[in-house]
């Protein structure tokens, strides 16, 4: 008996984590990848406003909400960096907070094209299975 092939996420993403998370429910994965793709930039703009105002409690609050988004697209190292900054802010260690945020922001913006490409790969997979 042939089994349906399992979609393999590209090397940019944590394939094992995403396989466990989505169990080859690619339609659901597409939905969540699209949410991340469209929500990330506005969220980052909002957070950068708080960074510029040095409103670290709001920065931490919004980072906490953003962190799972990176996990649900399999960008676990980026999610860990967000968690690290969130923890840093929790303990009022703000000396490098702005620079750390802007590094994370750059990494997240750089990830968006990969997320879009993966959405296209998943749609192509679904159209052929």
Number of C-alpha atoms within 10 A of each C-alpha: 3 4 5 8 9 12 16 16 18 12 7 12 20 18 17 11 17 19 17 9 15 13 13 16 13 18 14 12 20 20 12 15 22 16 13 21 21 12 13 18 15 10 16 21 12 14 23 18 13 18 20 11 11 14 13 21 15 17 24 22 14 17 20 17 10 20 19 18 21 20 19 19 26 23 22 18 13 19 22 15 16 23 18 13 23 24 14 16 20 14 9 12 13 15 10 11 19 18 12 16 21 14 12 18 21 12 12 19 14 11 18 17 12 15 21 17 13 21 21 13 17 19 14 11 15 13 8 7 7
